[in-house]
């Protein structure tokens, strides 16, 4: 298919980008682009989504985009975080648009391609937040589709949505696939598909886009989506080896939606690592310091009285606000928090659900939500299975010297002084750094 570089496409007049987007959306060439532009896939994905969701876009382009997304999440799960926000703006294929009632469209079986439905199955299996982002009620009429493979896929989707047991899945197959041999479809979607996707990972000569990346921020192989311009124009961290390794480890966890637990002594830079990624991606990081006196209700929220007698208003806690808004939340010193705070975080980490008793229900984390925890001791209140644990150690002496020389380029005067002379100005930061370089050359 050819991409029309119209004024509303959002791609400007950049011919290389237009060509790559066109080839990504074309099923006959998408494999080649995925194989040869691996490092640029996150950036390309955002531009492709921006194109297909432009005002006046065509439905067949959205359908091809969903098929592409179903392929990419199986190829690289790190791409899920780049997809979630865009998928929230896509109407699922079984739902109708403004010109076609949703239930009517569900009955028009020819409009629902099995490849498209299979892609929705793969997306759901790799992106659990789609359970709340999309409405799935309208897939039930498809259980009576004349296409038996469509019925099989719908049953697999229901397996994921309702965590059905094998016994229950077998009952559905007996009811809706009676007299049909469905073993070939089991092989197709659970075995053969793995072989097809593995072929994308074969070694291939790599190419790179000439265009500067504007949708993602990259550090080596780690790419995170930008939600706005970088908050700072200069790096707040000097990327010595250990700092860069720690940044990459944190970024890798965020790219797959894992909570991060940073463990280390006071002053080793646990908070700075999170704030640096927040600055680079243009995100505000909400921060909360907890202690053994922290009331769990303050995290979730509570009703407060107003100036009018007998009137109360609900006030969200910082945790609820972050979950609803898809924000980044940093909770510091979690090892000092009471057990009731950890109990609230456990289902949020495991299932992406925050229980709010005062509201009588549950809140599923919005796309983009990310939880960071810090603690000082290696043995704390947070079990390792609840978060990816990273041990942050102090910088080595050589790294400290490199950092000082990078941040304070005008220290030569302090450095050339005798130790007792440099010590005179140690109360100032440059004086302290110059004294350090003199004593530890």
N, C-alpha and C positions, 0 to 999 in steps of 0.2 A: 504494500500500500504506500501511497505517496502522501507526505505531510504537506498540507497547504499552509505556507508561511504567511497567513493573513495577519492583519494588524492586531487581531485579538488573540492570536495564538500564544502570546506570552514568551515566544522564543526569539523575537527580534528578527534580524536579518543574518543570523549566523548560520551559514550554509553547512558547516561541518556538524553542528549540533542538530540541525534539522534532518540531515541524512541519517545520523545515528538513531534518533528518535523513530524515524520512519522504519529503519531496519529492525529495531527492537519490537515494534508493534506487528511486524510481518512475521508470521510463524515460520516461513521458509528461511529467514535470515537471522532470527533472534538467537539461535544457538551459536552462530558465529560471533555475534557481538558479545554475548555473555562470556564466551571462551577467551576472546582476545582483548576485551576491555574490562577485566576483572577489577582493577583498582579504581576505575571510573564508574562502576555500576551504581553506587549510591547517588552520585551526582546526576547521572543519566536518568535514574529512576525518578528523581524529583522533577526534572524537566519534562519527562514523559507524562507524569501525572498532571503537571500544570497544563500541558497541551490538551490532553483528552478531556479535562474538566473545565476547559475554557467556556465562556458563554457562547452558545450556539454550536457546541460540539456535537458530534454524531454518536448515536447509541452504539453502532458497531465498533467505534473506536474505544468506547468504554469497555465493551465486551472483550476486545483484544487485550486491553490493559489488564483485565481480571485474569485472563488466561496467562498473560506474561507474569503477573504476580504469583499465581499458583505455581509456576515453574521456578521462579526465583527463590521463594521461601524454602523449597526443597533443596535447591542448590547451595544456599548460604543463609543460615538462620539469622545471621547478623543483619540481614536486610529487613527483617520484620519491623524493627523500630523506625525504619525509613518509610514503611508502607502504612502503618497504623493510622496516622492522621489522614492520609489521602483516602484510605478505604472508608473512613467515616463519612466522606463526602460522596461516596458512590452508592447509588441505589442498587440493591441486590437484584439479580435478573428475574426473580420470581415476583418482585413487587412492581406495580404499575407506576407510570409517570402521570403527569397532569392530563395528558390526552388519552390515557388508556386506564380504565379502572383496574386496580391491582388484582381483584379476583378474576376479572375477565382475562387478564394476561396469563394468569396461572393455568387457565383452561386451554390457552392457545399453545399446545405442546410443541408445535413446529417452531415457535419463537425461542424455545429453550434448548439450546444445543447441549448434548451430553458432555462435550469437552468443557463448556462453560460451567456446567454444574459440578463436574469433577474438580475444576479449579477452585470453586467455592469450598469444596470438601477439603482440599489441601490447605487452603487458607485458614479454615477453621481449626484444622489439626495442628497448625503451627502458630496460630495467633488466637489465643483463648479469649482475648478481649472482644473479638468479633461476636461473641455470644450476646454481649450487651450493646455493641455498636449497631448491629443489624437486627431487623425484626425477622424471626424465623417461622412465625406462625403460618405463613402462606405457603410453606413447602409441603404441608400435609396433603393437599389435593393431588400433588405429583406422585403420591403413592399408588394412584390408580392410572398413571400415565400408560399409554399404549406402548411406549418404549420401555422394555423390561430392564435395560441397563440403567435407565433413569431411575426406576424404582430401587434398584440395588444401591445406587449412589445416595438416594434420599435416606435409605435405611442406615447407611454408614454415617451420614450426617446426624441422624437421630441418636446413633450410638454415642457420638461425641457430645451432643447437646445434653443428653440425659444420663450419661455414664451408664449405658445399658450393659447388662451382663450378657455373656455368650448365649445363655439360655433364652433370654428375651429377644436377642437379635435373631436367633434361630426360629423363634415363634413368628416374628415379623416376616422372615423370608418364607416360611411355610405358608403364611397367609397371603402375601402379595406376590410371591414368586413361585407359586404352586405349579409343578410340572415343568419348571424351567431349570436348566443346568447352569448354575451361577458360579461354578468352580473356576471357569476361565476368567471371570471378572475379579475373583479373589487374587489370582495370579497376576492379572493386569495391574491392579491398584496397590498390591502389597509386595510384589516381587519384581515383575518386569519393569515397573516404573523406577525402582531403585537402580536398576542397571542403566536405564536411559539417562537418569540424572547423573550417575557416576561418570558417564562419558563426557559430561561438561567439565569435569575436573581434570581431564587429561592435560598433560603439558602441551602448551601452545605458545607460539611467539606472541608476546604481549605488545599492545599498542597503547598510546596515551593521548587523551584529548589535549589540544593546544589551548583551549579556553580555560581561563582561571575558574576555579571552583567557587561558587557563590552559595550553594545550597547545603554544603556539608563542610565540616572541619576535619582534617585528617592528620593523624600522627602515625607514621609508618603504615601498618596494615589496618589501623583502627580508624573508622569513620563514624562520626556522630552528626546527626541532623542539626542544622542551625535553625533557631526559631526567630532570629532577629540579628541585627548587626552585633559584632563583638562589643562587649561592654567596655573593654579597654583596648587601646591601640598598641600598647606595649605589653610584653609578657611580664607577668608578676613573678614568675619562677624562672630561675636559670636552669636550663635543661642539662645538668650534669647527668652522668650515666644512670645513677640510682634513681634520680628524680624522673628521668624519662621512662625508665622501666616501670616505676610505680604509676605514672600517668597512663601508660599503655595498659597496665593491668586493670586499673579503674575503668578506663574507656572500654576495654573488652567486656567487662561485666555489664556495663551500662548498655552496650550494643545488643546484648541478648536479654535485656530486661531483668537482670539479676540484682537483688539487693546487695549492697557492699558493706562489709564490716572491716573497718580500718583499726588495727591494733598497734599501739605503740606508746612510748612515753610522751609526757608533755613536751611540746616544742619540736617534735620530729617532722611536723608538716602534714598531719592527717587532714586537718581542715583545709589547708592551702591547696591540696590536690583536688578536692571537690570544687573549691571556689575557682580554681584555674580552668577546669573544664566548663564550669558555668559561664565564666567570662568569655571563653572562646566560642561557645555555642550561643551566646546571647541570652542566656537564661538567668533569671533571678533564683538564687538558692535560699529557700526558707530554712532558718536555723533555729534549733531549740536545744537548750542546755537542761538536762534532767539531773535529779538527785534523788536520794532516798525519801525526800519529802514531796516529790512530784505527784500530784493528783491526776490519775488517768483520765478523769472527766475533763480536765483542762485541755488534753490533747484532742479529745473527740468533740467536746462542746457541751454546753449546758444552757438551761433556761435562766435568764436573769430578770429580776423585777424591774419595772419601769417606774416613772414618776406617778403613774396612775395606780391607785390601790387595786390589787387583785389582777393586774395585767402583767404578763410575762412575755418575753421575746427570746427566741432561740439565737444563741451566739455560737457560731462554729469555732471549733478548736483549730489549731494550726494543722494538725494531722488531717482532719476532715477537709479543710480547705485545699490542702495539697492533693488529696485523693480525688476530689471533685474536679479540680482545675488542671489535673495532669502536670503538676509542678514537681520540682526537685525538693526533697526535704532531707535535711541533715539533722540527726538527733545525736548529740554529743554526750559522752560518758554514759552509755546505755548500761554498762555494768553496774552503775550505781542506782539505776532505776528500780522501783519496787516491782515485784512479780506481776502485779496487775497490769502494768504498762507493757511488759513483755507479752502477756496473754492477749492483749489487744493487737499487737503487731503480728502474732503468729499466723492467724488466718489471712491477714493482709499479704504476708510474704508467701504463704503456701498457695493461696487460691486467688489472690488479687481482690479480696473482698474485705471491706471494713464494716463491722457490725456497730450500729448506732442504736442502742436500746431506747434512748429518749425519743427517737424518731420512729421507733417501731419497725425497723427494717435494716436492710444492708445496702451498702454503696459499693459498686464495682469501680475499681481504679480506672480513671480516664487515661487514654493514650498519652504517653509522655511522662506519666508519674514514675518517679525513681526515688528509692529510699536509700539513704546512706546512714550508717551507724559508726560511732567511734567508741573505743574503750581503751583504757590504759593498761590493763592486765591481760595476759594471754588466756587466762582462765576466767571467764566472766559469766554473765547470765544469759547470753545469747548462744544457742547451740550452732555449731558450724553448718548444719544442714539448712539453717534458715537464711543464710547469707554467704556470699563468697568472701572468705576471710583472707585478709592481706596483712602481713606483718610488716610494719613500716619501721625501719631502723634509722639511727642517726647517720648523717652524711660522714663519709670518710674525710680525713684531714686534707687530702689533696683536692677533694671536691669542694670543701669549704673554701680553700684558697682560690680555686677557680671561680667560685660564686662571688667572692669578695672582689676579685680583680675585675669581674664582669660588671658588677653593680656599681662599683666605685672606681672609675677609671683614673681619677685624679689623686690616687694615694701614693704616688711615687715619692712625694715629699715626706710623708709619714714613714714610708718603707725604708728610706735612706737614713733616717734618724737613728741615733743610738737608742737602745731599749729604754734607758732611763728618760730620754727626751720624749720618745713616743708615748711613754706612760703618762706624761703630764696631761695630755689631751684625751686620755682614755674615757673620760666621762661623756665625750661626744662619740657618735657612731663612727665617723671616719677615723677619729683618733683610736678608737678601740680596734677597728679593723686593721689600721696601719701597725698597731702594736702587735697584733696577732701575726701579721706577715713577717714582722721583724723577729719575733721570738721563734716562729715556726717557718723558716724560709723554705 
